Amino acid sequence: MAFGWKLHGDGRGLAPGEVVKPEERLSWPRMVGFGAQHVIAMFGATFVFPLVMGLNANLAIMMSGVATILFLLIVQGKIPSYLGTSASFVGAVVAIRAAGGDSATVTGAILVAGVVLALCGVAIHYLGVRVINKIFPPVVTGAVVMLIGFGLAYVVSDVYWPQDQWIALITMVVTFVIIVAFKGFIGRIGILLGLVIGFVLSWLADKAFGNITAFNAGIGKVDTHPRVNFQAVADAPWFGLPEFHAPQFAGSAIVLVLPAVIALIAENVGHVKAVGEMTGADVDPYMGRAVFADGVGTVVATAVGGSPTTTYAENIGVMAATRVYSTAAYYIAAVVAIAFGLIPKFGALVAATPGGVLGGITVILYGMIGLLGAKIWIENRVDFSNPVNMVPIGAGIILAIGPVSHQITKDFSLAGIALGTIVVLGGYHLLRVIAGRSGTTGEPGPAPALVDGRDSTS
C-alpha cells in the first residue's frame, strides 16, 4: 500500500511503547512537521556530496525527492526511507575528473552503476538475501566500505585542505564538538552545522583579513582570491529549473564507479534490516525491491545530471527518535526537496561553499566512512588470524589509500578504490578456493546485518 494511511489513535500523539507504523499517520499538520525533520536530516550530506563530486547540489536535492517517491512506490510503502546523495561514488568521481572527465562522463558512469544495482536488486528478489552474504561476506563488505572512505584521504590533503588550512582545521574542530557535545537532533546534523559555521567564518575572514593567497582548485595553482564569492548567488534567479545535462558514457569511467555498487548493496541491506527491527516487520521479502528501487533512483537522477542516491541512515535515526515510521512523512519531505530544487539562488549559495570548509568536513566524512568498514568487521567477528581474510583485504586497502595506479593498456588503467576493490573481492574468493583445496580454513563466519541503521555515510 503506497497511499491511504490509517489515522493512528486520535492523530495527536503516541502512548508509551507505541509507534506509528508505515501505513499509519498522525494528523496532517503533525506529519508536515515530521516531514520537515526528514528534510533537515538528509539535507547536509545530500548537498555536501554533490559539492565534493563537482555536481549540481540544487539538482541533487531536487532529484533526491523524485528518487524517494519512486522508492516508496516500488517498495509498496512497506519500507520508510529517504534516498539522498550517496558518498560511495566520491572516490571514483575524483579519479574520473583527474583523468579529464567532465560532469556528463561522471553521471553517465554512475547511471550504468545504477542499472547494475537495479539488476542486483532483481537477483536478490528472486534468489534471496543469502546470495549477498555468499558473494559479499562481511570481511569483503567491510573492506570495500573502508577502502572507499580511506581511499579518499588524498582528496583532503591535495585538494581541499591546502585551499585554507586554518579554516579547514577550525571547521573540523567545531564539527567535532557539535557532534559530541549536543545530543539528539542537533548532534545528528552536526556536519551541516559545522559546514554553515565554517562558511560564516570564511566570510568573516575575508572581511577581517582580505583575500587569501593559497591553492585555488578552480585553476589548479596558487593565487590570491576571496574565500567566499557571492557573485553567482547575486546573478542566479529566485525561481527556475536547475541546470540539467545529458550523460555521456566512457568505459574507463564506468569501471571506476562499479565497485561502489558493492557498498550500496551492503548499505541498503543494512538500512532495510534496521527499519525492520524498529518496526517489527519482516522486511526480507522487500529487500530486493529496496535495492532495485535505489538503482532506479540513481538511474533517474543521473539521467538528467543529478547525483547518485542511497537510503539514508540519518533519516532512520529520526524515525528511531520520534517512533514515527509513517511513509507519509517521507512523501512530504520529498515534495519539499523538489521545491528546493526550483530555487536556483539557493543552489548558487551552496556552490559558493569555500574549499577550506569542505576540507574540514570531508576529513570527518571520509574517516567515518572508512571506520564503518571496521564496524562491520567487529559486529561480524571477522577473524584476521586467518590469512584468507587478512592478506587480500590488507593489500586492497593499501592499493586504495595510495592511491596506486596499475596500467592495463596504453589508454586504460585501474587505480585507487577500483583497483583495491577488485583485489579484495577477487583475492578473497581465490584464496578461499586455494585454502579449501589445501585443507586450511577459508570459510567466512556467520553473516548477520552488514550495516546497522546508525551510520551517517548515506
MARDOZA-303977 format. One record per residue (C-alpha): x, y, z. Coordinates in steps of 0.05 Angstrom, whole numbers. Example, Ala and Ser with C-alpha at 12.3 -4.5 7.8 and 13.67 -1.06 7.14 Angstrom:
2
(r (246; -90; 156))
(r (273; -21; 143))
This chain:
458
(r (0; 0; 0))
(r (32; 65; -23))
(r (-24; 113; -2))
(r (-86; 113; 42))
(r (-54; 119; 111))
(r (-96; 99; 171))
(r (-101; 151; 227))
(r (-62; 128; 288))
(r (-105; 135; 351))
(r (-132; 206; 355))
(r (-76; 230; 309))
(r (-47; 275; 363))
(r (7; 234; 398))
(r (36; 167; 419))
(r (25; 129; 483))
(r (86; 99; 517))
(r (112; 40; 476))
(r (70; 56; 415))
(r (97; 70; 345))
(r (65; 99; 283))
(r (72; 44; 231))
(r (90; 57; 157))
(r (17; 51; 136))
(r (-7; 98; 192))
(r (-3; 173; 203))
(r (-17; 227; 255))
(r (-55; 290; 238))
(r (-31; 324; 174))
(r (-2; 386; 209))
(r (39; 339; 253))
(r (60; 299; 192))
(r (85; 363; 158))
(r (128; 375; 219))
(r (157; 305; 216))
(r (169; 313; 141))
(r (207; 377; 155))
(r (252; 340; 204))
(r (268; 289; 150))
(r (287; 345; 102))
(r (335; 375; 153))
(r (365; 306; 169))
(r (381; 290; 97))
(r (400; 360; 76))
(r (472; 364; 99))
(r (500; 303; 64))
(r (454; 309; 4))
(r (485; 375; -16))
(r (555; 365; 12))
(r (570; 304; -30))
(r (549; 335; -97))
(r (595; 393; -80))
(r (652; 345; -68))
(r (637; 309; -134))
(r (631; 374; -173))
(r (557; 363; -189))
(r (498; 410; -183))
(r (476; 409; -110))
(r (409; 442; -125))
(r (393; 388; -176))
(r (416; 335; -126))
(r (367; 360; -74))
(r (310; 361; -125))
(r (324; 292; -153))
(r (331; 262; -83))
(r (257; 280; -75))
(r (239; 247; -141))
(r (281; 185; -124))
(r (248; 179; -55))
(r (178; 179; -85))
(r (199; 125; -135))
(r (229; 84; -78))
(r (166; 87; -36))
(r (123; 67; -95))
(r (168; 8; -114))
(r (171; -20; -43))
(r (95; -10; -38))
(r (101; 34; 23))
(r (129; -22; 66))
(r (198; 8; 79))
(r (200; 81; 101))
(r (265; 111; 76))
(r (294; 173; 44))
(r (341; 170; -16))
(r (395; 223; -11))
(r (462; 232; -46))
(r (509; 173; -39))
(r (580; 182; -15))
(r (602; 116; -44))
(r (619; 145; -113))
(r (662; 203; -89))
(r (729; 169; -97))
(r (714; 144; -167))
(r (687; 212; -188))
(r (751; 246; -164))
(r (791; 196; -205))
(r (747; 208; -267))
(r (756; 283; -262))
(r (831; 275; -250))
(r (834; 238; -317))
(r (798; 295; -352))
(r (726; 271; -347))
(r (671; 323; -341))
(r (603; 321; -306))
(r (570; 286; -365))
(r (621; 230; -362))
(r (613; 225; -287))
(r (537; 219; -289))
(r (540; 171; -348))
(r (585; 124; -309))
(r (542; 128; -247))
(r (479; 116; -288))
(r (508; 49; -311))
(r (525; 32; -239))
(r (452; 47; -222))
(r (430; -2; -276))
(r (476; -55; -246))
(r (449; -41; -176))
(r (378; -48; -201))
(r (395; -114; -234))
(r (426; -137; -168))
(r (360; -119; -135))
(r (323; -163; -184))
(r (371; -221; -170))
(r (363; -212; -95))
(r (288; -212; -101))
(r (287; -278; -137))
(r (348; -313; -107))
(r (341; -288; -35))
(r (383; -246; 12))
(r (432; -303; 25))
(r (463; -294; -43))
(r (491; -227; -19))
(r (525; -258; 41))
(r (556; -312; -2))
(r (587; -265; -53))
(r (600; -206; -6))
(r (613; -235; 63))
(r (625; -186; 120))
(r (701; -188; 112))
(r (695; -165; 39))
(r (638; -115; 51))
(r (675; -83; 109))
(r (739; -77; 68))
(r (702; -44; 9))
(r (669; 6; 55))
(r (736; 20; 89))
(r (775; 30; 25))
(r (721; 75; -3))
(r (730; 121; 57))
(r (805; 118; 68))
(r (818; 118; -7))
(r (794; 190; -7))
(r (847; 215; 41))
(r (887; 246; -16))
(r (828; 289; -36))
(r (830; 323; 32))
(r (906; 330; 32))
(r (916; 351; -40))
(r (852; 389; -59))
(r (812; 417; -1))
(r (858; 428; 59))
(r (910; 469; 21))
(r (857; 519; 0))
(r (851; 547; 71))
(r (885; 504; 124))
(r (864; 545; 184))
(r (790; 548; 164))
(r (794; 473; 150))
(r (822; 460; 219))
(r (772; 504; 255))
(r (713; 475; 216))
(r (737; 405; 234))
(r (743; 420; 308))
(r (676; 457; 311))
(r (642; 398; 278))
(r (675; 350; 327))
(r (647; 390; 385))
(r (577; 396; 357))
(r (571; 321; 342))
(r (595; 301; 412))
(r (571; 357; 457))
(r (499; 360; 432))
(r (454; 301; 438))
(r (394; 283; 396))
(r (375; 322; 334))
(r (428; 376; 339))
(r (483; 324; 343))
(r (456; 287; 283))
(r (460; 348; 239))
(r (530; 366; 265))
(r (560; 360; 195))
(r (511; 410; 167))
(r (520; 459; 225))
(r (596; 453; 220))
(r (593; 470; 146))
(r (548; 531; 159))
(r (594; 556; 214))
(r (656; 546; 171))
(r (622; 584; 114))
(r (606; 643; 160))
(r (677; 642; 189))
(r (706; 644; 118))
(r (663; 704; 101))
(r (685; 739; 165))
(r (758; 723; 150))
(r (750; 757; 82))
(r (723; 819; 117))
(r (777; 819; 171))
(r (839; 796; 133))
(r (823; 806; 59))
(r (836; 756; 4))
(r (876; 693; 16))
(r (937; 671; -24))
(r (932; 596; -28))
(r (918; 538; -74))
(r (858; 552; -120))
(r (825; 486; -141))
(r (789; 522; -197))
(r (853; 538; -234))
(r (898; 485; -203))
(r (951; 533; -176))
(r (965; 584; -121))
(r (936; 653; -129))
(r (903; 709; -89))
(r (827; 703; -85))
(r (769; 713; -37))
(r (748; 654; 6))
(r (675; 667; -9))
(r (648; 694; -75))
(r (574; 712; -76))
(r (573; 737; -149))
(r (540; 674; -174))
(r (487; 679; -119))
(r (471; 751; -139))
(r (465; 730; -213))
(r (420; 670; -201))
(r (344; 678; -205))
(r (299; 662; -147))
(r (256; 613; -185))
(r (271; 566; -243))
(r (293; 497; -262))
(r (363; 474; -242))
(r (413; 461; -298))
(r (403; 393; -330))
(r (453; 356; -374))
(r (453; 290; -411))
(r (501; 234; -390))
(r (559; 210; -433))
(r (588; 140; -429))
(r (662; 122; -424))
(r (685; 51; -409))
(r (744; 72; -366))
(r (698; 116; -323))
(r (646; 61; -316))
(r (699; 12; -289))
(r (719; 62; -237))
(r (649; 70; -207))
(r (626; -3; -208))
(r (660; -21; -141))
(r (612; 27; -107))
(r (555; -20; -123))
(r (582; -68; -70))
(r (579; -14; -17))
(r (509; 7; -38))
(r (483; -64; -33))
(r (512; -71; 37))
(r (486; -3; 57))
(r (416; -16; 31))
(r (411; -85; 63))
(r (435; -58; 130))
(r (388; 1; 129))
(r (328; -41; 110))
(r (343; -91; 165))
(r (349; -34; 214))
(r (280; -8; 194))
(r (253; -79; 201))
(r (280; -85; 271))
(r (249; -18; 292))
(r (181; -31; 261))
(r (178; -105; 280))
(r (162; -123; 208))
(r (190; -178; 163))
(r (226; -137; 110))
(r (264; -194; 76))
(r (211; -202; 21))
(r (223; -128; 3))
(r (299; -129; 6))
(r (307; -139; -69))
(r (254; -86; -83))
(r (293; -36; -40))
(r (359; -49; -76))
(r (323; -46; -143))
(r (289; 19; -123))
(r (355; 51; -103))
(r (384; 31; -171))
(r (324; 61; -207))
(r (330; 125; -165))
(r (404; 131; -185))
(r (388; 120; -259))
(r (332; 171; -260))
(r (373; 223; -222))
(r (437; 217; -263))
(r (398; 214; -329))
(r (386; 289; -321))
(r (453; 306; -290))
(r (438; 293; -217))
(r (475; 254; -163))
(r (473; 180; -144))
(r (424; 161; -89))
(r (423; 115; -29))
(r (379; 101; 31))
(r (397; 149; 88))
(r (415; 128; 158))
(r (405; 199; 182))
(r (330; 193; 169))
(r (328; 125; 201))
(r (356; 160; 263))
(r (299; 210; 261))
(r (249; 153; 259))
(r (283; 119; 318))
(r (280; 184; 358))
(r (207; 200; 341))
(r (178; 129; 335))
(r (141; 155; 274))
(r (153; 108; 215))
(r (98; 134; 171))
(r (115; 137; 97))
(r (71; 199; 94))
(r (127; 239; 126))
(r (174; 217; 71))
(r (127; 237; 15))
(r (122; 306; 48))
(r (198; 310; 54))
(r (205; 290; -19))
(r (157; 345; -42))
(r (195; 397; -1))
(r (261; 374; -31))
(r (233; 381; -102))
(r (210; 452; -85))
(r (281; 469; -61))
(r (307; 447; -128))
(r (265; 501; -161))
(r (304; 557; -126))
(r (369; 569; -166))
(r (393; 623; -118))
(r (396; 571; -63))
(r (437; 525; -107))
(r (486; 581; -123))
(r (494; 594; -48))
(r (510; 521; -35))
(r (561; 521; -93))
(r (596; 580; -61))
(r (620; 537; -2))
(r (695; 551; 6))
(r (745; 494; -6))
(r (775; 501; 63))
(r (707; 488; 95))
(r (699; 426; 52))
(r (768; 404; 76))
(r (745; 407; 149))
(r (681; 370; 133))
(r (707; 317; 86))
(r (764; 295; 132))
(r (709; 275; 181))
(r (662; 244; 130))
(r (716; 203; 95))
(r (743; 179; 161))
(r (674; 158; 186))
(r (661; 120; 121))
(r (727; 83; 130))
(r (714; 65; 203))
(r (646; 38; 186))
(r (683; -17; 150))
(r (718; -35; 215))
(r (650; -32; 249))
(r (624; -85; 201))
(r (684; -129; 218))
(r (674; -122; 292))
(r (599; -135; 291))
(r (610; -198; 249))
(r (671; -222; 289))
(r (716; -226; 228))
(r (777; -269; 243))
(r (841; -235; 217))
(r (885; -290; 243))
(r (861; -326; 181))
(r (907; -306; 122))
(r (848; -315; 74))
(r (817; -254; 108))
(r (880; -215; 124))
(r (922; -219; 61))
(r (876; -195; 5))
(r (840; -145; 50))
(r (904; -112; 73))
(r (932; -109; 2))
(r (868; -80; -27))
(r (863; -25; 25))
(r (935; -3; 14))
(r (924; 0; -61))
(r (863; 45; -49))
(r (897; 90; 1))
(r (959; 100; -42))
(r (925; 112; -89))
(r (962; 61; -131))
(r (952; 62; -207))
(r (960; -1; -250))
(r (965; 10; -325))
(r (926; -43; -363))
(r (933; -16; -433))
(r (961; 48; -463))
(r (894; 84; -453))
(r (865; 47; -393))
(r (887; 38; -321))
(r (857; 16; -255))
(r (873; 58; -194))
(r (856; 71; -122))
(r (787; 48; -100))
(r (772; 9; -163))
(r (837; -29; -162))
(r (832; -42; -87))
(r (761; -69; -92))
(r (780; -117; -147))
(r (838; -143; -107))
(r (795; -151; -44))
(r (738; -187; -78))
(r (777; -229; -128))
(r (834; -243; -79))
(r (788; -265; -23))
(r (749; -315; -65))
(r (812; -341; -99))
(r (846; -354; -33))
(r (783; -387; -5))
(r (786; -437; -63))
(r (860; -449; -52))
(r (851; -457; 23))
(r (794; -506; 13))
(r (836; -549; -33))
(r (895; -548; 14))
(r (852; -565; 75))
(r (862; -500; 112))
(r (802; -459; 136))
(r (776; -408; 89))
(r (703; -405; 108))
(r (673; -339; 129))
(r (637; -333; 195))
(r (562; -321; 202))
(r (536; -260; 165))
(r (485; -220; 203))
(r (464; -150; 182))
(r (521; -117; 143))
(r (510; -46; 166))
(r (463; -22; 220))
(r (419; 39; 217))
(r (463; 86; 258))
(r (517; 104; 209))
(r (520; 171; 171))
(r (551; 154; 104))
(r (489; 155; 61))
